[in-house]
């Protein structure tokens, strides 16, 4: 008998949920109740700790035969450290202007847990993003339209911030919030869950 493995996404991020749904992958979304931490000089410790906390928050609510995914993404500006989500318009302006004409890093941490087997895995991924020179007027217009207060760094690459981005090096989806290439590889090789096979089987049925 083949035991169905469920994918549980421990996340309140609509962007992460949408990534799976666009691919056609069914996931159970459980919103974690956690207090996120920020270690200003250590973005890797920040994202991994938050990812672990998200998994622990939902594990008792997840099906026994589930693989639980917790993820966290931060922006790291070497000049000022970890950049979180802006709380005010002025803070969003300062964040975005600090990226003008410069490179910054988008760092994600992902924690995985096979609840039944007790197997766990953690990894991080980095994408380097460069903004072109932007003006304060452009930033004000952008904030007025998108109101990016729930986004790390105050912008979303899949939104109108695409007008500001000159180049990226690394996984585009990592900037969106989930490093898909690494996640696919680890799920397939270490957890026996091949997302491409799941999609083929779903199509055949």
Buried (B, 14 or more C-beta within 10 A) or exposed (E): EEEEBBBBBBBBBEBBBBBBEEBEBEBBBBBBEBEBEBBEEBBBBBBBBBBBBBBBBBBEBBBEEBBBBBBBBBBBBEEEBBBBBBEEBEBBBBBBBBBBEBBBBBBBBBBBBBBEEEEEBBBBBBBEBBBBEBEEEBBBEBBEEBEBBEBBBBBBBBBBBEEBBEEBEBBBBBBBBBBBEBBBEBBBEEBEBBBEEBEEEEEEE
